[in-house]
Amino acid sequence: MPVRLRPRAAVALAAFTALALAQAAPAASEPSSGTGAPVSGGGAPSSGAGAPAPGAGEPSSGAPGLAPAAPVRLAYVTESARSPARVWLASGAGGEAKLLGPGDEPLLAPDGQLVAASLFGTGASATFGPALAVYAAAGKSAQRNYLSRASVIATPLAWSPDSRYLAVFFQETAIRSSGDRSGLAVVDTASDSLAKIAYGQIFGASFAPDGSDRIVYGRAPSLSGSAPVNLYVSGPEGAGEHALSADGRSLNPVWGPRYIAYDRESLRSGEAPAFQVWLASPTRTALRRVTHVGVGPLVTGLVPIAFSADGSRLLAEYEGQDTSEAWTVRVASGRAHRLTAGGRSAMAAGISRSGTTVLVDEGSFEEPPSSGRIATLPFAGGRASVLVARGGQASWNG
């Protein structure tokens, strides 16, 4: 299952959007968590071809290591000009869709039993209510809520392999905020608690695949595009935090079976920063540049999204102004390849554990999710197999 990453420009844009909304309503105090009633109703969106897509029957991966205890499932969003954003949970082949509730940017837990979603901009009020929901596939508690939309935007970033911990980026919406009160929180689903473990602007987070529940994340002290950003490692409660990098230009980490993939950025005058993917060991004993991809003035380059289970293949996203493209990377050689679906660009969503199959969103970039579809593609490129005919923001479990 992929982690969720936020380029510097996207973080700043989200902050300014939130500030505009915050000026329209005063803050309100709310409990940090709670249990909502089960959400039901609404017809399930149509799925794609009846036959399972390649890779749909195998476990998938974004933080590899522990094998999932359940069959592959798929979370996604539908939204159009006439209907609000809603989160659905379906089988790995896209069928048997079940409505979970409102939300954006869903993130499916490795065991397939929980789905986290941002609630920013959903519901009757854009500034009141919980900021984050964790939906259960089944059981007594259908929804748990965390944080408040009156003060933060909450974006789920990564699940621990055992599905206990959820890393969340909380972006403060105070009008005069410099970003220093934003940061990284970790939800403990076992105790239904949330702990804020780091402050600053967060650029990616990923849990260790070895079951230790250690977490690596990118952090900068402010919203400034020139602020130093480094990688840090800690326990899920924040204990034992230490810096993994000291160059001030390391961000967007993804923890694989042997190495941590991350971006090293180069600042360019009058242009967007340029990213290339590097590898580091968890102890900083090994560093290696992986990619050498051309980066134009208005794009930032490749952002690592997810490893295959053996760490030999990497899914990445080529990002920038009006650009969001799925790319695959062979780690040993550094060979990078742009994926397309029917000649159109596709957005990276996940990679199977074997590394043979990639999950993508098609046709919904800068458009409502229901304008596009969700499909799988071979790692090397080829014919797309449609899983959901109208939907986007896909997330696999793995």
NUZA-172983 format. One record per residue (C-alpha): x negated, z, y negated; chain; residue in three letters. Coordinates in Angstrom, 1 decimal. Example, Ala and Ser with C-alpha at 12.3 -4.5 7.8 and 13.67 -1.06 7.14 Angstrom:
+--------+--------+--------+-------+------+
!     px !     pz !     py ! kette ! rest !
+--------+--------+--------+-------+------+
!  -12.3 !    7.8 !    4.5 !     A !  Ala !
!  -13.7 !    7.1 !    1.1 !     A !  Ser !
+--------+--------+--------+-------+------+
END
This chain:
+--------+--------+--------+-------+------+
!     px !     pz !     py ! kette ! rest !
+--------+--------+--------+-------+------+
!    0.0 !    0.0 !    0.0 !     A !  Met !
!   -1.5 !   -0.9 !   -3.3 !     A !  Pro !
!   -2.2 !    1.5 !   -6.2 !     A !  Val !
!   -0.8 !    0.8 !   -9.6 !     A !  Arg !
!   -3.3 !   -0.1 !  -12.3 !     A !  Leu !
!   -2.8 !   -0.3 !  -16.1 !     A !  Arg !
!   -5.2 !   -2.5 !  -18.1 !     A !  Pro !
!   -6.2 !   -1.0 !  -21.5 !     A !  Arg !
!   -4.1 !   -3.5 !  -23.4 !     A !  Ala !
!   -1.1 !   -2.6 !  -21.3 !     A !  Ala !
!   -1.5 !    1.1 !  -21.8 !     A !  Val !
!   -1.7 !    0.7 !  -25.5 !     A !  Ala !
!    1.4 !   -1.6 !  -25.6 !     A !  Leu !
!    3.4 !    0.9 !  -23.5 !     A !  Ala !
!    2.4 !    3.7 !  -25.8 !     A !  Ala !
!    3.5 !    1.8 !  -28.9 !     A !  Phe !
!    6.8 !    0.8 !  -27.3 !     A !  Thr !
!    7.4 !    4.4 !  -26.3 !     A !  Ala !
!    6.7 !    5.7 !  -29.8 !     A !  Leu !
!    9.3 !    3.3 !  -31.2 !     A !  Ala !
!   11.9 !    4.6 !  -28.8 !     A !  Leu !
!   10.9 !    8.2 !  -29.5 !     A !  Ala !
!   11.6 !    7.8 !  -33.2 !     A !  Gln !
!   15.2 !    7.1 !  -32.4 !     A !  Ala !
!   15.9 !   10.4 !  -30.7 !     A !  Ala !
!   14.7 !   14.1 !  -30.8 !     A !  Pro !
!   13.0 !   15.6 !  -27.9 !     A !  Ala !
!   15.0 !   17.7 !  -25.4 !     A !  Ala !
!   13.8 !   20.3 !  -22.9 !     A !  Ser !
!   14.6 !   19.7 !  -19.3 !     A !  Glu !
!   13.5 !   21.2 !  -16.0 !     A !  Pro !
!   10.5 !   19.5 !  -14.4 !     A !  Ser !
!   12.1 !   18.9 !  -11.1 !     A !  Ser !
!   15.5 !   19.0 !   -9.4 !     A !  Gly !
!   17.7 !   17.4 !   -6.8 !     A !  Thr !
!   20.1 !   14.7 !   -7.6 !     A !  Gly !
!   23.2 !   13.6 !   -5.7 !     A !  Ala !
!   22.8 !   10.6 !   -3.3 !     A !  Pro !
!   23.2 !    7.3 !   -5.0 !     A !  Val !
!   25.4 !    4.7 !   -3.4 !     A !  Ser !
!   27.4 !    1.6 !   -4.2 !     A !  Gly !
!   26.5 !   -1.9 !   -5.1 !     A !  Gly !
!   26.0 !   -4.8 !   -2.8 !     A !  Gly !
!   22.6 !   -5.5 !   -1.3 !     A !  Ala !
!   20.7 !   -8.5 !   -2.6 !     A !  Pro !
!   20.2 !  -11.4 !   -0.4 !     A !  Ser !
!   17.1 !  -11.6 !    1.7 !     A !  Ser !
!   15.0 !  -14.6 !    2.7 !     A !  Gly !
!   14.6 !  -16.3 !    6.0 !     A !  Ala !
!   16.1 !  -14.5 !    9.0 !     A !  Gly !
!   12.9 !  -14.7 !   11.0 !     A !  Ala !
!   10.3 !  -12.0 !   10.3 !     A !  Pro !
!    7.5 !  -13.2 !    7.9 !     A !  Ala !
!    3.9 !  -13.2 !    9.1 !     A !  Pro !
!    2.6 !   -9.7 !    9.0 !     A !  Gly !
!    6.1 !   -8.2 !    8.6 !     A !  Ala !
!    5.9 !   -6.4 !   11.9 !     A !  Gly !
!    2.5 !   -4.8 !   11.4 !     A !  Glu !
!    1.5 !   -1.9 !    9.3 !     A !  Pro !
!    0.3 !   -2.8 !    5.9 !     A !  Ser !
!   -2.3 !   -1.2 !    3.7 !     A !  Ser !
!   -3.4 !   -0.4 !    0.2 !     A !  Gly !
!   -5.1 !    2.9 !    1.0 !     A !  Ala !
!   -6.1 !    2.4 !    4.6 !     A !  Pro !
!   -7.1 !    5.0 !    7.1 !     A !  Gly !
!   -4.2 !    6.9 !    8.6 !     A !  Leu !
!   -1.8 !    4.8 !   10.6 !     A !  Ala !
!    1.8 !    4.9 !    9.3 !     A !  Pro !
!    4.3 !    6.9 !   11.5 !     A !  Ala !
!    7.1 !    4.4 !   10.8 !     A !  Ala !
!    7.7 !    0.7 !   10.9 !     A !  Pro !
!    6.9 !   -1.3 !    7.8 !     A !  Val !
!    9.4 !   -1.1 !    5.0 !     A !  Arg !
!    9.7 !   -2.8 !    1.7 !     A !  Leu !
!   10.7 !   -1.3 !   -1.7 !     A !  Ala !
!   11.6 !   -3.6 !   -4.6 !     A !  Tyr !
!   13.6 !   -3.9 !   -7.8 !     A !  Val !
!   16.5 !   -6.1 !   -8.9 !     A !  Thr !
!   17.4 !   -6.5 !  -12.5 !     A !  Glu !
!   18.9 !   -9.3 !  -14.6 !     A !  Ser !
!   20.3 !   -9.7 !  -18.1 !     A !  Ala !
!   23.7 !   -8.4 !  -16.8 !     A !  Arg !
!   22.5 !   -5.7 !  -14.4 !     A !  Ser !
!   20.2 !   -2.7 !  -14.8 !     A !  Pro !
!   17.0 !   -2.1 !  -12.9 !     A !  Ala !
!   17.8 !   -0.8 !   -9.4 !     A !  Arg !
!   15.4 !    0.2 !   -6.6 !     A !  Val !
!   16.1 !   -1.0 !   -3.0 !     A !  Trp !
!   14.6 !   -0.1 !    0.3 !     A !  Leu !
!   14.6 !   -2.7 !    3.1 !     A !  Ala !
!   12.9 !   -3.5 !    6.4 !     A !  Ser !
!    9.5 !   -5.1 !    6.4 !     A !  Gly !
!   11.2 !   -8.5 !    6.8 !     A !  Ala !
!   13.4 !   -7.9 !    3.8 !     A !  Gly !
!   16.7 !   -7.3 !    5.6 !     A !  Gly !
!   18.9 !   -4.2 !    5.8 !     A !  Glu !
!   18.5 !   -3.4 !    2.1 !     A !  Ala !
!   19.7 !    0.0 !    0.9 !     A !  Lys !
!   20.3 !    0.9 !   -2.7 !     A !  Leu !
!   18.3 !    4.0 !   -3.7 !     A !  Leu !
!   19.1 !    4.2 !   -7.4 !     A !  Gly !
!   17.8 !    3.3 !  -10.9 !     A !  Pro !
!   14.1 !    2.7 !  -11.6 !     A !  Gly !
!   11.1 !    0.4 !  -12.1 !     A !  Asp !
!    7.7 !    0.0 !  -10.5 !     A !  Glu !
!    8.6 !    1.5 !   -7.1 !     A !  Pro !
!    5.9 !    2.8 !   -4.9 !     A !  Leu !
!    6.6 !    3.3 !   -1.2 !     A !  Leu !
!    5.0 !    6.2 !    0.7 !     A !  Ala !
!    2.8 !    5.3 !    3.8 !     A !  Pro !
!    5.3 !    6.9 !    6.1 !     A !  Asp !
!    8.1 !    4.8 !    4.7 !     A !  Gly !
!   10.3 !    7.8 !    4.0 !     A !  Gln !
!    9.8 !    8.3 !    0.2 !     A !  Leu !
!    9.9 !    5.9 !   -2.8 !     A !  Val !
!    8.7 !    6.9 !   -6.2 !     A !  Ala !
!    9.9 !    5.1 !   -9.3 !     A !  Ala !
!    9.6 !    5.2 !  -13.0 !     A !  Ser !
!   12.9 !    5.9 !  -14.9 !     A !  Leu !
!   11.7 !    4.8 !  -18.3 !     A !  Phe !
!   14.3 !    2.6 !  -19.9 !     A !  Gly !
!   16.9 !    3.2 !  -17.2 !     A !  Thr !
!   20.2 !    4.9 !  -17.3 !     A !  Gly !
!   22.5 !    5.5 !  -20.3 !     A !  Ala !
!   19.7 !    6.8 !  -22.5 !     A !  Ser !
!   16.2 !    5.5 !  -22.9 !     A !  Ala !
!   14.9 !    8.8 !  -24.1 !     A !  Thr !
!   16.8 !   11.5 !  -22.2 !     A !  Phe !
!   16.7 !   12.4 !  -18.5 !     A !  Gly !
!   13.9 !   12.6 !  -15.9 !     A !  Pro !
!   10.9 !   10.3 !  -16.3 !     A !  Ala !
!   10.2 !   10.0 !  -12.5 !     A !  Leu !
!   12.3 !    9.9 !   -9.4 !     A !  Ala !
!   11.2 !   10.3 !   -5.8 !     A !  Val !
!   13.9 !    8.9 !   -3.5 !     A !  Tyr !
!   14.2 !    9.7 !    0.2 !     A !  Ala !
!   15.1 !    7.0 !    2.7 !     A !  Ala !
!   17.4 !    9.5 !    4.4 !     A !  Ala !
!   18.0 !   13.3 !    4.6 !     A !  Gly !
!   19.5 !   16.1 !    2.7 !     A !  Lys !
!   17.7 !   15.6 !   -0.6 !     A !  Ser !
!   18.3 !   12.0 !   -1.7 !     A !  Ala !
!   16.4 !   12.3 !   -5.1 !     A !  Gln !
!   13.9 !   14.5 !   -6.7 !     A !  Arg !
!   13.3 !   14.3 !  -10.5 !     A !  Asn !
!   10.1 !   15.1 !  -12.4 !     A !  Tyr !
!    9.0 !   15.2 !  -16.1 !     A !  Leu !
!   11.2 !   14.2 !  -19.1 !     A !  Ser !
!   11.7 !   10.9 !  -20.7 !     A !  Arg !
!   12.0 !   12.7 !  -24.0 !     A !  Ala !
!    8.2 !   13.3 !  -24.0 !     A !  Ser !
!    6.5 !   11.0 !  -21.5 !     A !  Val !
!    6.6 !    7.7 !  -19.6 !     A !  Ile !
!    5.8 !    8.4 !  -16.0 !     A !  Ala !
!    4.3 !    5.7 !  -13.7 !     A !  Thr !
!    3.6 !    6.2 !  -10.0 !     A !  Pro !
!    0.1 !    5.2 !   -9.1 !     A !  Leu !
!   -0.8 !    6.1 !   -5.5 !     A !  Ala !
!    0.3 !    8.0 !   -2.5 !     A !  Trp !
!   -2.0 !   10.0 !   -0.2 !     A !  Ser !
!   -2.3 !    8.7 !    3.3 !     A !  Pro !
!   -0.2 !   11.6 !    4.7 !     A !  Asp !
!    2.6 !   10.9 !    2.1 !     A !  Ser !
!    2.4 !   14.4 !    0.8 !     A !  Arg !
!    0.8 !   13.8 !   -2.6 !     A !  Tyr !
!    1.8 !   11.3 !   -5.3 !     A !  Leu !
!   -0.5 !   10.5 !   -8.2 !     A !  Ala !
!    1.4 !    9.8 !  -11.5 !     A !  Val !
!    0.2 !    8.6 !  -14.9 !     A !  Phe !
!    2.1 !   10.4 !  -17.7 !     A !  Phe !
!    1.9 !    8.7 !  -21.1 !     A !  Gln !
!    2.9 !   10.9 !  -24.0 !     A !  Glu !
!    5.4 !    9.4 !  -26.4 !     A !  Thr !
!    4.8 !   11.7 !  -29.4 !     A !  Ala !
!    4.8 !    9.6 !  -32.6 !     A !  Ile !
!    1.4 !   10.7 !  -33.7 !     A !  Arg !
!   -0.2 !   11.0 !  -30.3 !     A !  Ser !
!   -3.8 !    9.9 !  -29.9 !     A !  Ser !
!   -3.4 !    9.8 !  -26.1 !     A !  Gly !
!   -5.3 !   13.0 !  -25.4 !     A !  Asp !
!   -2.1 !   14.7 !  -24.1 !     A !  Arg !
!   -1.4 !   11.9 !  -21.7 !     A !  Ser !
!   -3.0 !   12.2 !  -18.2 !     A !  Gly !
!   -2.8 !   12.3 !  -14.5 !     A !  Leu !
!   -0.4 !   14.5 !  -12.5 !     A !  Ala !
!    0.0 !   15.0 !   -8.8 !     A !  Val !
!    3.3 !   15.7 !   -7.2 !     A !  Val !
!    3.2 !   17.8 !   -4.0 !     A !  Asp !
!    6.2 !   16.8 !   -2.1 !     A !  Thr !
!    5.8 !   19.6 !    0.4 !     A !  Ala !
!    6.3 !   22.3 !   -2.2 !     A !  Ser !
!    8.3 !   20.1 !   -4.7 !     A !  Asp !
!    5.8 !   20.9 !   -7.4 !     A !  Ser !
!    3.9 !   18.9 !  -10.0 !     A !  Leu !
!    0.4 !   19.7 !  -11.4 !     A !  Ala !
!   -1.3 !   18.0 !  -14.3 !     A !  Lys !
!   -4.9 !   17.7 !  -13.2 !     A !  Ile !
!   -6.6 !   15.6 !  -15.9 !     A !  Ala !
!   -5.9 !   14.6 !  -19.5 !     A !  Tyr !
!   -6.7 !   11.3 !  -21.3 !     A !  Gly !
!   -5.9 !    7.7 !  -20.6 !     A !  Gln !
!   -5.7 !    7.0 !  -16.9 !     A !  Ile !
!   -6.8 !    3.6 !  -15.5 !     A !  Phe !
!   -6.0 !    3.6 !  -11.8 !     A !  Gly !
!   -6.0 !    6.3 !   -9.1 !     A !  Ala !
!   -6.5 !    6.2 !   -5.3 !     A !  Ser !
!   -6.6 !    8.8 !   -2.5 !     A !  Phe !
!   -9.3 !    9.0 !    0.1 !     A !  Ala !
!   -8.3 !    7.4 !    3.4 !     A !  Pro !
!  -10.0 !   10.1 !    5.5 !     A !  Asp !
!   -7.1 !   12.6 !    5.2 !     A !  Gly !
!   -9.0 !   14.9 !    2.9 !     A !  Ser !
!   -6.5 !   14.2 !    0.0 !     A !  Asp !
!   -9.4 !   13.7 !   -2.4 !     A !  Arg !
!   -8.5 !   11.5 !   -5.3 !     A !  Ile !
!  -10.5 !    9.1 !   -7.5 !     A !  Val !
!   -9.3 !    8.0 !  -10.9 !     A !  Tyr !
!  -10.5 !    6.2 !  -14.0 !     A !  Gly !
!  -10.2 !    8.2 !  -17.2 !     A !  Arg !
!  -10.9 !    7.6 !  -20.9 !     A !  Ala !
!  -10.5 !   10.2 !  -23.7 !     A !  Pro !
!   -8.3 !    8.1 !  -26.0 !     A !  Ser !
!   -6.3 !    4.9 !  -26.4 !     A !  Leu !
!   -9.1 !    3.1 !  -28.1 !     A !  Ser !
!  -10.3 !    0.0 !  -26.3 !     A !  Gly !
!  -13.9 !    0.9 !  -26.9 !     A !  Ser !
!  -13.5 !    4.5 !  -25.6 !     A !  Ala !
!  -15.8 !    5.3 !  -22.7 !     A !  Pro !
!  -14.0 !    5.2 !  -19.3 !     A !  Val !
!  -15.5 !    6.6 !  -16.1 !     A !  Asn !
!  -14.5 !    7.4 !  -12.5 !     A !  Leu !
!  -13.8 !   11.0 !  -11.4 !     A !  Tyr !
!  -13.2 !   12.6 !   -8.1 !     A !  Val !
!  -11.3 !   15.8 !   -7.4 !     A !  Ser !
!   -8.9 !   17.5 !   -5.0 !     A !  Gly !
!   -5.2 !   16.9 !   -5.3 !     A !  Pro !
!   -4.8 !   20.0 !   -7.4 !     A !  Glu !
!   -7.8 !   19.1 !   -9.7 !     A !  Gly !
!  -10.3 !   21.4 !   -8.1 !     A !  Ala !
!  -13.9 !   20.3 !   -7.8 !     A !  Gly !
!  -13.7 !   17.5 !  -10.3 !     A !  Glu !
!  -16.9 !   15.6 !  -10.8 !     A !  His !
!  -17.9 !   12.3 !  -12.4 !     A !  Ala !
!  -18.6 !    9.4 !  -10.1 !     A !  Leu !
!  -19.9 !    7.2 !  -12.9 !     A !  Ser !
!  -21.6 !    7.7 !  -16.2 !     A !  Ala !
!  -21.8 !    4.3 !  -17.7 !     A !  Asp !
!  -18.6 !    4.6 !  -19.8 !     A !  Gly !
!  -17.4 !    1.2 !  -18.4 !     A !  Arg !
!  -16.0 !    2.0 !  -14.9 !     A !  Ser !
!  -12.2 !    1.9 !  -14.2 !     A !  Leu !
!   -9.4 !    0.8 !  -11.8 !     A !  Asn !
!  -10.7 !    2.4 !   -8.5 !     A !  Pro !
!   -9.4 !    1.7 !   -5.0 !     A !  Val !
!  -10.7 !    3.9 !   -2.2 !     A !  Trp !
!  -11.4 !    2.0 !    1.0 !     A !  Gly !
!  -12.7 !    3.0 !    4.4 !     A !  Pro !
!  -16.4 !    2.8 !    3.4 !     A !  Arg !
!  -16.6 !    2.2 !   -0.4 !     A !  Tyr !
!  -14.6 !    2.6 !   -3.6 !     A !  Ile !
!  -13.9 !   -0.7 !   -5.2 !     A !  Ala !
!  -13.6 !   -0.6 !   -9.0 !     A !  Tyr !
!  -14.0 !   -2.6 !  -12.2 !     A !  Asp !
!  -17.1 !   -2.5 !  -14.4 !     A !  Arg !
!  -16.1 !   -3.9 !  -17.8 !     A !  Glu !
!  -18.2 !   -5.7 !  -20.3 !     A !  Ser !
!  -17.1 !   -5.5 !  -24.0 !     A !  Leu !
!  -17.0 !   -8.8 !  -25.9 !     A !  Arg !
!  -16.8 !   -9.2 !  -29.6 !     A !  Ser !
!  -13.4 !  -10.6 !  -30.6 !     A !  Gly !
!  -12.4 !  -11.1 !  -27.0 !     A !  Glu !
!  -10.8 !   -9.1 !  -24.2 !     A !  Ala !
!  -13.2 !   -7.0 !  -22.1 !     A !  Pro !
!  -14.4 !   -8.8 !  -18.9 !     A !  Ala !
!  -14.0 !   -7.2 !  -15.5 !     A !  Phe !
!  -16.0 !   -7.8 !  -12.3 !     A !  Gln !
!  -15.4 !   -5.9 !   -9.1 !     A !  Val !
!  -18.1 !   -3.5 !   -7.9 !     A !  Trp !
!  -18.5 !   -1.2 !   -4.9 !     A !  Leu !
!  -19.6 !    2.4 !   -5.0 !     A !  Ala !
!  -19.9 !    5.0 !   -2.3 !     A !  Ser !
!  -18.0 !    8.3 !   -2.8 !     A !  Pro !
!  -21.4 !   10.0 !   -3.4 !     A !  Thr !
!  -22.8 !    7.3 !   -5.7 !     A !  Arg !
!  -25.5 !    6.5 !   -3.2 !     A !  Thr !
!  -24.8 !    2.8 !   -3.2 !     A !  Ala !
!  -23.7 !    0.4 !   -5.9 !     A !  Leu !
!  -23.1 !   -3.3 !   -5.5 !     A !  Arg !
!  -21.5 !   -6.1 !   -7.5 !     A !  Arg !
!  -19.0 !   -8.0 !   -5.5 !     A !  Val !
!  -17.4 !  -10.7 !   -7.7 !     A !  Thr !
!  -18.8 !  -13.3 !  -10.1 !     A !  His !
!  -15.6 !  -14.9 !  -11.4 !     A !  Val !
!  -15.4 !  -16.7 !  -14.7 !     A !  Gly !
!  -13.4 !  -14.7 !  -17.4 !     A !  Val !
!  -12.0 !  -16.5 !  -20.4 !     A !  Gly !
!  -11.7 !  -15.0 !  -23.9 !     A !  Pro !
!   -8.0 !  -13.9 !  -23.5 !     A !  Leu !
!   -8.2 !  -12.6 !  -19.9 !     A !  Val !
!   -9.9 !   -9.5 !  -18.4 !     A !  Thr !
!  -10.6 !  -10.8 !  -14.9 !     A !  Gly !
!  -10.0 !   -9.3 !  -11.5 !     A !  Leu !
!   -8.5 !   -5.8 !  -10.9 !     A !  Val !
!   -8.8 !   -4.5 !   -7.3 !     A !  Pro !
!   -5.4 !   -3.7 !   -5.8 !     A !  Ile !
!   -5.8 !   -2.9 !   -2.1 !     A !  Ala !
!   -8.2 !   -3.1 !    0.9 !     A !  Phe !
!   -7.5 !   -4.3 !    4.4 !     A !  Ser !
!   -7.9 !   -1.4 !    7.0 !     A !  Ala !
!  -11.5 !   -2.4 !    7.9 !     A !  Asp !
!  -12.5 !   -2.8 !    4.3 !     A !  Gly !
!  -13.6 !   -6.4 !    4.7 !     A !  Ser !
!  -10.9 !   -8.0 !    2.6 !     A !  Arg !
!   -9.6 !   -7.0 !   -0.8 !     A !  Leu !
!   -6.5 !   -8.0 !   -2.7 !     A !  Leu !
!   -7.0 !   -8.3 !   -6.5 !     A !  Ala !
!   -5.0 !   -9.3 !   -9.6 !     A !  Glu !
!   -6.5 !  -11.6 !  -12.2 !     A !  Tyr !
!   -5.1 !  -10.2 !  -15.5 !     A !  Glu !
!   -5.0 !  -11.0 !  -19.2 !     A !  Gly !
!   -2.8 !  -12.4 !  -21.9 !     A !  Gln !
!    0.2 !  -14.2 !  -20.3 !     A !  Asp !
!   -1.8 !  -14.0 !  -17.0 !     A !  Thr !
!   -1.1 !  -12.1 !  -13.8 !     A !  Ser !
!   -2.3 !  -13.9 !  -10.6 !     A !  Glu !
!   -2.9 !  -12.8 !   -7.0 !     A !  Ala !
!   -6.5 !  -13.3 !   -5.8 !     A !  Trp !
!   -8.1 !  -12.5 !   -2.5 !     A !  Thr !
!  -11.7 !  -11.4 !   -2.1 !     A !  Val !
!  -14.0 !  -11.4 !    0.9 !     A !  Arg !
!  -16.0 !   -8.3 !    0.3 !     A !  Val !
!  -19.2 !   -9.3 !    2.2 !     A !  Ala !
!  -19.7 !  -12.6 !    0.4 !     A !  Ser !
!  -17.8 !  -11.9 !   -2.8 !     A !  Gly !
!  -15.9 !  -15.1 !   -2.4 !     A !  Arg !
!  -12.7 !  -15.0 !   -4.5 !     A !  Ala !
!   -9.7 !  -17.3 !   -4.1 !     A !  His !
!   -6.6 !  -17.7 !   -6.2 !     A !  Arg !
!   -3.3 !  -17.6 !   -4.3 !     A !  Leu !
!   -0.3 !  -19.8 !   -5.2 !     A !  Thr !
!    3.1 !  -20.1 !   -3.8 !     A !  Ala !
!    4.6 !  -23.6 !   -3.9 !     A !  Gly !
!    2.1 !  -24.5 !   -6.6 !     A !  Gly !
!    3.1 !  -21.5 !   -8.8 !     A !  Arg !
!    1.1 !  -18.4 !   -9.6 !     A !  Ser !
!    2.0 !  -15.3 !   -7.6 !     A !  Ala !
!    1.5 !  -11.6 !   -8.4 !     A !  Met !
!   -0.3 !   -9.3 !   -6.0 !     A !  Ala !
!    1.8 !   -6.6 !   -4.3 !     A !  Ala !
!    0.1 !   -5.6 !   -1.0 !     A !  Gly !
!   -2.0 !   -6.6 !    1.9 !     A !  Ile !
!   -1.5 !   -6.1 !    5.7 !     A !  Ser !
!   -3.8 !   -3.7 !    7.6 !     A !  Arg !
!   -5.3 !   -6.7 !    9.4 !     A !  Ser !
!   -6.0 !   -8.4 !    6.1 !     A !  Gly !
!   -4.3 !  -11.6 !    7.3 !     A !  Thr !
!   -1.2 !  -11.4 !    5.2 !     A !  Thr !
!   -0.6 !  -10.8 !    1.5 !     A !  Val !
!    2.6 !   -9.6 !   -0.1 !     A !  Leu !
!    3.4 !  -11.2 !   -3.5 !     A !  Val !
!    6.0 !  -11.5 !   -6.2 !     A !  Asp !
!    6.9 !  -15.0 !   -7.3 !     A !  Glu !
!    8.5 !  -16.2 !  -10.5 !     A !  Gly !
!    9.2 !  -12.9 !  -12.1 !     A !  Ser !
!    6.1 !  -12.5 !  -14.4 !     A !  Phe !
!    7.4 !  -11.6 !  -17.9 !     A !  Glu !
!   10.9 !  -12.2 !  -16.6 !     A !  Glu !
!   13.5 !   -9.9 !  -15.1 !     A !  Pro !
!   12.8 !   -9.1 !  -11.4 !     A !  Pro !
!   15.8 !  -10.9 !  -10.1 !     A !  Ser !
!   14.5 !  -14.1 !  -11.6 !     A !  Ser !
!   11.9 !  -14.2 !   -8.9 !     A !  Gly !
!   11.5 !  -13.6 !   -5.2 !     A !  Arg !
!    9.3 !  -11.6 !   -2.8 !     A !  Ile !
!    7.2 !  -13.4 !   -0.1 !     A !  Ala !
!    4.2 !  -13.2 !    2.1 !     A !  Thr !
!    1.2 !  -15.6 !    2.1 !     A !  Leu !
!   -1.7 !  -16.0 !    4.4 !     A !  Pro !
!   -4.9 !  -14.4 !    3.0 !     A !  Phe !
!   -6.6 !  -17.8 !    2.8 !     A !  Ala !
!   -3.5 !  -19.3 !    1.2 !     A !  Gly !
!   -0.8 !  -21.5 !    2.6 !     A !  Gly !
!    3.0 !  -21.6 !    3.0 !     A !  Arg !
!    5.0 !  -18.7 !    1.7 !     A !  Ala !
!    7.5 !  -16.9 !    3.8 !     A !  Ser !
!   10.4 !  -15.5 !    1.7 !     A !  Val !
!   11.4 !  -11.9 !    2.3 !     A !  Leu !
!   13.8 !  -11.3 !   -0.6 !     A !  Val !
!   15.3 !  -14.3 !   -2.5 !     A !  Ala !
!   16.1 !  -12.4 !   -5.7 !     A !  Arg !
!   13.9 !   -9.4 !   -6.6 !     A !  Gly !
!   10.5 !   -8.3 !   -7.7 !     A !  Gly !
!    8.0 !   -5.4 !   -8.1 !     A !  Gln !
!    7.5 !   -5.2 !   -4.3 !     A !  Ala !
!    5.8 !   -2.3 !   -2.5 !     A !  Ser !
!    4.9 !   -2.1 !    1.2 !     A !  Trp !
!    4.0 !    1.0 !    3.1 !     A !  Asn !
!    0.8 !    1.3 !    5.0 !     A !  Gly !
+--------+--------+--------+-------+------+
END
